[in-house]
Amino acid sequence: MGIWQQLMEYLYIKKRDPNEPRTQWMKYMHGMNRISLLMFLFALLVMLIKFVIVPLLK
């Protein structure tokens, strides 16, 4: 499975493979990965605002 396909599945852009086995631990792992990915994207957004947009407003 490619990394882009996995990212799209984490962000609910693409549906998961219905034939893929799903255990409780896999659900936990995917949930933690989803949370960390969203936190990373939020941090990038904050850095973009802090370093690009705020100096333009001064």
JOBEL-V482328 format. One record per pair of residues at least 24 apart in sequence whose C-alpha atoms are under 6 Angstrom apart, sorted by the first residue. I is the first residue (numbers start at 0). J is the second residue. D is the distance in Angstrom with one decimal. If there is no record, write none. Layout:
BEGIN
((I,J,D) (I,J,D))
END
This chain:
BEGIN
((9,33,5.6))
END
